[in-house]
Amino acid sequence: MGIETEFGIVEPGRPQANPMLLSSTVVSAYAALVAGPGRARWDYEDEDPLADARGFRLQRAAAHPSLLTDDPTRPAPSGDDPVGTVDDAAGRDEVPPQLGATHRERPAVEEYDDPGAATTILSNGARFYVDHAHPEYSSPEVTGPRAGVVWDKAGEEVALRAVRALASTPGLPDVVLYKNNVDGKGASYGTHENYLVDRAVRFDVLAAALIPFLVTRQVFTGAGRVGLGQAGQAAGFQISQRADYIEAEVGLETTLRRPIVNTRDEPHADRTRWRRLHLIIGDATLLEVSTWLRLGTTSAVLWLVEQARTRPDLLAAVGALALADPVAEVREVSRDLSLTHRLTLEDGRRLTALEVQRAYLDAVRAAMSAEVGTEPDDETAAVLARWDSVLSRLAEDPVLCAREVEWVAKLRLLEGMRRRDHLAWDNPRLAAMDIQWSDVRPERGLYHRLLAADAVERLVDPAEVAAAVAEPPADTRAYFRGTVVRRYGAQVRAASWDSVVLDVPGLPTLQRIPLRDPWRGTRAHVGALLEECADAGELVARLTPSSS
Amino acid sequence: MAGQEHVQRRREDEEPPESAPPAAAPSAQARDAEVDSLLEEIDEVLESNAESFVRGFVQKGGQ
């Protein structure tokens, strides 16, 4: 699993600043910061054939498959060769997922996409790049929700370091980044979760099982938002940042008519074995428990759906939760701060969001006890226990979860301000607090002030997060990707979620190493190999049986 | 700066020794007090011109 975060971006005092250029500056600043000695990473994208390919995407996208052949023993044509040796591109993922089909009507894209589309692959296995008009941090693949929190937090630190780098560089604009999802004027930008799911699970079954869960999980995953309606037309507070932008049940779009369940089928892995469930409904959360529960509970429900492939009875209770009007309920739940709204089910029952969530929890637990020998691992057990506890306390009084649930923490602060200073919900000070809540700078961000005051719960050690800024997770292919970047950075021409392309001096062609299996490329698998290879040439030689 | 006034006020508030904190679950009043002290901390960093700050926070849509 992993989380992609698009950060809100502002150049203070210059609201008219071009956000795409600013985002590019942010990414480039970070790339320069982490570049090894003697490496001109600042201009990296201009010299990178892959970036060129993106710039001329329409003509050269077809060349990617041949450039990035799956067969490491087969010479790939160089990036300068004309297209003509294209092999079957079907089923092959494009290397830059972020610039794939961006269905956007923005004329500026043409000018911008070319040299300004900064992208960098970090030594922790993440990708930091410009997506639309925002810097985006896509975390490396991790195997559990706690690790998800660690590498998500590492992304906040990356954003902070980029901001600091710009602030300390004369001649470059000062930029502030916000980990939120709305500007209050109609724009929304996403925080996407990705989960690896068994391809054998039918997508319609998956979607049907997930929808009531996703509609209601916001009661503990919501980040809270000042303003009602996409452009904040009405004053007030709601639970979710994203709710007002969800307009369809199931669909492909991510930038308009956003769906509860996204159908993008881009597994970034062997598509015969897996799909990548891409969820766009979630809010960016800073509270560690909120993020952890979001990943952990969703993952538990996906486990249930996978189990039900051979035991359909396990899904019976969940199947009965189908909602009469899921899209409308997303908004209703988001506006129900008392958590007493009753959602109408297809079968006519009327349940609160908490009751729907409780039904999922019960179904997961029942499935675990039904499966002989399926003792939950420690982290799963901890997720289920906390899920249970949070649901109980939210039912009793949401404020009891102020240390764990982000919208509750935010609302508590806002209500305190309203009470103390007698403010109505349309007072701009409250909207300002909502925005400033997610400022990545500890000295300015309100979340950070709460953290410093020990008013929110810490789940992970800050030292672990600091390490994760540079280090990849050890137990997925992100280990290979990140370590190759760290050890052979200058020879990495390109990388994607499922490949690394090396440019080895002396070899006539680029070398592509496919990573189609997310579970291969772990430290256990390749740690010793990478330690033994002093440079990319050795690595290529070791990975290519027929050579040398 | 407005923030510094709040800092001073807080120090004055803290001068008189408080009675022992309640051991049980915090009452609504205690919760309010906790929020108030958080607010004082936050007053120091809040944007001074909220209206123009909010107006200037303009984003392009993303995914």
Boltz contact constraints between the chains, C-beta under 6 A:
constraints:
  - contact:
      token1: [A, 6]
      token2: [B, 62]
      max_distance: 6.0
  - contact:
      token1: [A, 8]
      token2: [B, 59]
      max_distance: 6.0
  - contact:
      token1: [A, 15]
      token2: [B, 56]
      max_distance: 6.0
  - contact:
      token1: [A, 15]
      token2: [B, 58]
      max_distance: 6.0
  - contact:
      token1: [A, 19]
      token2: [B, 60]
      max_distance: 6.0
  - contact:
      token1: [A, 132]
      token2: [B, 62]
      max_distance: 6.0
  - contact:
      token1: [A, 133]
      token2: [B, 60]
      max_distance: 6.0
  - contact:
      token1: [A, 134]
      token2: [B, 62]
      max_distance: 6.0
  - contact:
      token1: [A, 183]
      token2: [B, 57]
      max_distance: 6.0
  - contact:
      token1: [A, 183]
      token2: [B, 58]
      max_distance: 6.0
  - contact:
      token1: [A, 183]
      token2: [B, 59]
      max_distance: 6.0
  - contact:
      token1: [A, 187]
      token2: [B, 59]
      max_distance: 6.0
  - contact:
      token1: [A, 187]
      token2: [B, 61]
      max_distance: 6.0
  - contact:
      token1: [A, 189]
      token2: [B, 62]
      max_distance: 6.0
  - contact:
      token1: [A, 190]
      token2: [B, 62]
      max_distance: 6.0
  - contact:
      token1: [A, 190]
      token2: [B, 63]
      max_distance: 6.0
  - contact:
      token1: [A, 254]
      token2: [B, 63]
      max_distance: 6.0
  - contact:
      token1: [A, 255]
      token2: [B, 63]
      max_distance: 6.0
  - contact:
      token1: [A, 416]
      token2: [B, 35]
      max_distance: 6.0
  - contact:
      token1: [A, 416]
      token2: [B, 39]
      max_distance: 6.0
  - contact:
      token1: [A, 417]
      token2: [B, 39]
      max_distance: 6.0
  - contact:
      token1: [A, 428]
      token2: [B, 50]
      max_distance: 6.0
  - contact:
      token1: [A, 428]
      token2: [B, 51]
      max_distance: 6.0
  - contact:
      token1: [A, 428]
      token2: [B, 54]
      max_distance: 6.0
  - contact:
      token1: [A, 429]
      token2: [B, 50]
      max_distance: 6.0
  - contact:
      token1: [A, 431]
      token2: [B, 54]
      max_distance: 6.0
  - contact:
      token1: [A, 432]
      token2: [B, 47]
      max_distance: 6.0
  - contact:
      token1: [A, 432]
      token2: [B, 50]
      max_distance: 6.0
  - contact:
      token1: [A, 432]
      token2: [B, 53]
      max_distance: 6.0
  - contact:
      token1: [A, 432]
      token2: [B, 54]
      max_distance: 6.0
  - contact:
      token1: [A, 435]
      token2: [B, 57]
      max_distance: 6.0
  - contact:
      token1: [A, 444]
      token2: [B, 45]
      max_distance: 6.0
  - contact:
      token1: [A, 446]
      token2: [B, 42]
      max_distance: 6.0
  - contact:
      token1: [A, 449]
      token2: [B, 41]
      max_distance: 6.0
  - contact:
      token1: [A, 449]
      token2: [B, 42]
      max_distance: 6.0
  - contact:
      token1: [A, 453]
      token2: [B, 38]
      max_distance: 6.0
  - contact:
      token1: [A, 455]
      token2: [B, 38]
      max_distance: 6.0
